[in-house]
């Protein structure tokens, strides 16, 4: 070391107390055989030479090391008698971690102890380009963990940002080795004066701290020391995350001695590494050395179990699937380092339920978690669902050291159409009455072991033979899957007494590959047809007959027979008339012969388009009887049986010719050829007709009647006209036309006077009519005057009557009630104020009545005696008033009254008790004391002179 240059040394302190060697025990300790640690960890390079020492395990035996032997679970590594683990051959490690088991066994007691060894492959360092590395061929021997290296020993250069690199050997600093200290020099720095030979740079190797350490805390990790502390006092400090940055105070340092501690257990899953900087200053705070980087790596421990993403996984696979068919994937994650065995999860199937048809129907890819079928024989009809317990284990599936967790995989076997439907019977039978449709004849039951109510289960029926006319169809019941043989076209017993059908059943979905239809997928169906009494029918229903009208009664028109379709029943058919609007026809009840009962007239109102329609009934004597109807149509051919008529029957014409004429038209009820052209002519008798009138034919149907003379006196004339049709033979008719002849104006229209004259009224007649009207009006006027005079006399007579004899005020009219309060602008709601109702509302139940029917006992009003006394009237009124005042159900005066309820019974008794014939036995003298208004009654009944 150059004089004057400072050197800082880092002393690495390995956790754990100094172990006892070769079984030597401190006095008072209890002996317990076993490895010093459950697991050992060390960094190695990717290339390992044969015989290269990797680490050393320590075993403590109560009986000493004699008879102890070591062996490993890997053929690539061996263990020496002193516990040194070395490579059995030259190796190249492709993975980042190698794990194996070291076993110590006692040949005398045959006991065995195991410890796990993990060799971590350090990443390749870039020291070749950034730092100087040891010369080729120079190898640093494995450090003896029992004692620190000499002061002049140099640790190989390591990349401070990574764990130890290839070619550099750093003993594991953790609980896997005993405590020891290493002094590492502070990286030398170049002096400011002159150029000197620069020493090779050194980097502090990473500090490996195992997670979940049990302490005690604080636990020393590193001792930092500069060679200048021999000259001046130096204070040490650390900065960075975990020191003076959150999380705070994870690491601490003794400022005087330079010892750095960890203050609490580490958790790699929380933070995997820390980067700190160590500082050295004098007492005045002046920098003595440049800061150095400290890299602390938290060594992962297997403290986390694999966790499945779901506790229950659901998958499915088709039945009949071949081995190797993918089913589902399960996934488990491990929070430990996935680059080490701690986080490397492997899967395996623990159990399968049910174990049918094999206990290993599925297998799982240990690395990916893919579950596939491994055996054939999946059958949904036997096993519909499998429950598979899957276990995920870290440490690459090592069940001895790895942590495990389980999840459930439920695998449903989905249905495929591998079971054809089969009839439960080979033959079925049914029967159906003839002429019935939409009737279920037979139910065909099938069995299908596939998934119910799926296309693989739903049945489809088809008739393949025995029904060429399509009388039947087989429909599927959607609930029971049965086939319903249904009649869709009526069957006839007389034609087919039975049917033999062949029905085939299949599924909506096609059968799976390699599955054939079953022999039981076809069945025979025998259907018997039952004979029923069918109604007779008319073969030529709506039968048409052509004949001339006018056929005389009794003429045989035709025979309208009906046919009974029941050929195998001996039945008689009877005929009757159902509809004959004009009662023209008669039908023989036995043979159906139809004759005329009246003359057939084509011009009748019952004829439509020359056709007369009648309906007849044919009934058999079966049980129950049946009947059918037939329609007979008579087409009537017209004959010339109707003479023509002239229109109009009345007309008017001017008294002088040339101004106008009368157009007449012939009409005939017959049809062509028994109609026009018509012949119009005037009769020869009387002679005045041809003398005064002339007729001119305009066309085949019309003619014109006009005056022959120059003047004809106004009046009404009957003009006969003979019209003849063109029938064979022709028919003639004399029609009389009433013609009014009247004077006309210059336009050819009859004047008013002329119209009256033409109507046949002379001047005398007109005067007589007017005189009658005047007399009628006079009589009406006289009657009115007489009525008014009588009314005046009646009023005058009333004024002469003595007031004592005037009894008009004793006659009261009760039908004039007037509008009452409805005619007044009164607010009737003010009559029922809540304030005024307090005394009513305070009454007991049954008494609170304002305007409603009383519900309590009705009051006992006094009864008037049969023979009253003059003083009884006043007493009677007083008692009635007193009873009304004490009646709790009586309404107040200012309340609304309901007059439609009159109560039960009557206090007045029966009117029939008034018998005028017995009035002679009573004394009516008291009527004289009642005043002048009762004087007349007192005189009539009291026996007075008047």
C-alpha positions, 0 to 999 in steps of 0.5 A, a space after each residue: 500500500 502506498 504511503 499516505 493513502 487511506 484504505 477503508 476495510 469492510 468487515 463482513 459479519 455473518 449471522 449466528 454464533 460461532 458453532 461448536 466444532 467436531 461435536 465439542 459442546 459447551 458445558 451445560 448445553 443439551 446435545 441435539 444431533 443435526 445440521 447447523 441449518 435446515 438449508 444452505 445457500 451459496 452463489 456459484 458461477 455458471 461454469 464449475 470445474 470438477 472438484 471445485 469446492 462450493 460450500 461447507 455444511 456443518 453437522 453436529 453429532 452427540 457421539 462425535 463425527 466417527 461413523 458419520 457419512 454424507 451423501 447427496 441426492 444429485 449425482 453432480 455433487 459430492 460431500 466430503 467427510 468434513 462437510 465440504 460440498 464440491 462438484 463431482 464433474 465439470 458442469 455448466 448450469 443452465 438454470 439460475 438455481 440448483 437445489 439438492 439434498 445433503 443427507 448425513 447418516 449414522 452407520 451405527 444407529 442408522 439415523 438420517 438427517 437431511 439439509 437442503 442446499 441451494 446454489 444460486 447462479 450469479 448473473 454474468 458481470 460486466 467487470 471485464 469492461 468496467 473493472 479489472 478482474 483477476 488474472 487468468 488462471 488465478 482462482 480465489 480459494 473458497 473462504 474459510 468461514 471460520 476465520 477472516 481472510 488476512 489483511 492483505 487478501 483481496 476479494 475478487 471484483 464484483 458488479 455492485 449492481 448485481 449479485 456476485 458474477 461469474 468467476 467470482 466466489 463469495 461465501 454466502 453471508 447469512 444464516 447458512 455459515 458461521 459468524 466471521 469478519 472480513 475487512 474490505 479496503 475502501 476503493 483507493 483514489 488518485 492523489 491530486 499530485 502527480 501521476 502514480 501507478 493506480 491500484 486495481 479498483 475493488 468493489 464491495 461484494 453484495 451483502 446477502 441477508 436472508 428474509 425472516 431472520 429470527 434475530 436477535 436484532 440489531 444484527 450486524 451485517 458489515 463493518 466499514 473501516 478506513 485505514 485513516 482512522 489510525 491517524 484521525 477519528 472518523 465518523 461513518 454513516 449510511 444513506 439511501 432507502 432503508 436508512 434515511 429514506 422510507 422505509 426508515 431505519 431498516 439499517 443502522 450504523 455505528 458511527 464510530 466503529 463502522 459496524 452496520 446492522 439490520 434492525 428487523 426481519 426482512 421480507 423479500 416479497 416486500 422489497 428484494 434489495 437495497 442500495 445504500 451509500 457509506 460515507 466517512 467524514 472527520 469530526 468536522 464533517 469533512 469528507 475523508 473518503 469517497 462514498 462507496 456503494 453497498 448492495 444488500 440483497 434479501 435472500 428469498 426463503 420459501 415462506 409463501 405457499 402457492 395460491 390458486 386464482 380460484 378455489 373451485 375451477 369448472 370445466 367440461 369435456 365431451 363424453 367419449 373424448 379420446 385420451 389427450 383431450 384438453 379439459 381446463 387449466 388451473 393456475 397457482 401463483 407463488 409470491 416467492 422468487 420465481 427464479 428460484 425453486 421457492 417460486 417454481 410451482 409444480 402441479 399434480 392431481 391428488 384425488 379423483 372422484 369417482 374413480 370410474 371407469 379408472 382412477 386416473 381418468 385425467 392428468 395435469 401438466 406439472 408446469 402449465 396446469 393444463 388438465 387433459 384426459 389420459 384414459 378413454 371411457 368417459 360416459 355421461 350416462 354413467 358418470 356425469 361429473 368428476 371432482 379432481 383435487 389438484 395440488 400445487 407445490 413450490 420447490 419445483 414440486 418437492 413434497 419434502 421441502 415445498 409448500 403446497 396448496 390445493 384447489 378443486 376442479 369440477 369436470 362436467 362430462 357433456 352429452 353427445 348423441 351417443 345413444 339412439 332413441 329406442 321404443 319401449 315396445 315393438 308394437 303399439 295399438 290404438 283405435 279411432 272412430 271414423 270421420 274424426 280429426 285431430 284425435 290422438 290414437 296412440 302414445 309411443 314411448 321411447 327411452 333415450 339415455 342422453 341429456 333430457 330436453 336437449 337436441 340429443 334427447 328430443 325425439 323426432 318421429 316419422 311414419 315410413 310405411 302404412 299410410 300412403 294417403 297421409 291420414 296420420 302424423 306423429 307429433 312429439 310431446 315436448 315434456 315426455 318425449 312421447 310420440 302422439 299418433 294423431 289423425 290429421 285426415 278423416 278415415 272411413 270405416 267403409 274404406 279402411 277398417 285398420 291401418 298398419 303403420 311403421 314408425 321410426 324415431 330419431 333425434 334432433 341432433 345427428 348421432 355421434 360419429 361411429 354410433 349406429 341406429 338401434 334395431 329398436 328405433 322402429 316400431 309397428 302401430 296397429 290402428 283400428 277404425 270404429 264404425 259410427 252412424 254417418 249421416 246420409 248425404 245427397 250425391 248431387 247436392 245443389 242439384 239443378 233442374 231446368 223447366 218452364 214456369 207455369 207447370 201445373 201442380 202435381 207435376 213430377 219434377 225429379 227424384 232427389 235421393 240420398 245415400 247412406 254411407 253405412 253400408 254395413 248397417 241396415 238402415 232406412 232413410 226418410 225425407 222431409 222438406 226443410 226449406 221451401 219459401 213459396 211452398 211450391 214443392 212436395 217431397 215423397 218421404 220414402 223415395 225422395 220424389 219431388 212434385 209441384 204443389 203449386 204453379 211455378 212462377 218465374 216472376 215471383 219474389 222468391 226467384 233470384 236470377 230465374 232460380 228457385 232454391 229449396 232445401 231437403 232433409 234426409 235422416 236415417 233411423 240409426 242410434 243416434 239418428 243422423 241426417 244430411 241436407 241437400 239443395 235443389 235448384 229450379 231454373 225456370 224458363 220464362 213463358 209469355 204469361 204476363 201482358 205488358 203495362 203502360 207507364 205513366 198511369 197519369 199525365 197532363 197535356 195542353 188543351 191545344 195541340 202542338 205545345 206538348 205531348 205525352 210519352 208512354 213506355 211499355 213494361 213487361 214482367 217477362 224476359 226476352 223474347 216475350 217482351 218488346 218490340 211492342 205494338 201501341 194502338 188506340 181502341 175503336 170503341 169508344 169512337 171519341 178516343 180515336 177522334 180526339 187522340 192519336 198515338 205514334 210509336 217512337 221505338 220498340 218500347 216507347 210511344 207518344 200520345 197527343 191530341 188529334 183535334 185543334 182544341 179540347 176542353 180542359 178536364 180529365 180524360 181516360 184514354 185507353 191504349 192497347 199494347 201488345 208484346 212480341 211473345 209467342 203467342 203475343 199478349 195484349 193489354 188495354 191500359 187506361 191513362 188519365 190525361 188532364 187537359 189544361 190551358 197552358 202558357 207560352 212555355 207549354 206549362 199548365 196555368 194555376 187556374 187551368 190546373 184547378 179547372 182541369 182538376 174538375 172544380 168549378 167556380 161554385 165549388 170554390 166559393 163554397 169552400 171559402 165560405 166554410 172556412 169563414 164560418 169555422 173561424 167565426 165559431 172559434 172566435 165566439 168560443 173564446 169570447 164565451 170562455 173569457 166571460 165565464 171566467 169574469 163571472 166566476 171571479 165576481 161571484 167569489 167576492 159575494 161570499 160571506 167571509 165566515 162561509 169562505 172555507 177556501 183556506 181550509 183547502 191546501 195544495 201540497 204539490 206546490 213546494 216551490 224552489 225553497 232554499 234552492 231559490 235563495 242565495 244561501 250558504 247551507 253549509 253554515 247550518 252545520 258548523 262544527 262549533 254548533 255540533 259540539 253538544 251533538 258530538 258529545 252524545 253517546 253512540 246511537 244518539 248523535 244524529 244530525 241528518 241521518 236516520 236514528 238508530 236508537 229507540 224511537 221516542 214515545 209521542 202521546 196518542 190523541 184520544 179517540 173522543 177529544 175534549 176541547 182542552 185536549 188539543 192544547 195538552 196534546 200539542 204541549 206534550 208533543 212539543 215536550 217529547 220533541 224537545 227531549 228527543 235526543 235523535 231530533 235534528 236541530 232547527 238549523 240542520 239539513 233535514 232528510 224527508 225521505 225517511 218516515 219511520 216505522 208505524 204511525 202515531 195517528 193510527 188507522 184512517 179507517 177508524 173514522 166512520 161517518 156513519 157513527 157520527 150520530 153517536 158523538 157529541 160535536 158541540 165542542 166544535 163551536 168552541 174552536 172558532 169561526 173556521 169550525 162553525 160550518 162543521 159544528 152546524 153540520 154535525 152538531 145538529 144546528 138549525 142550519 
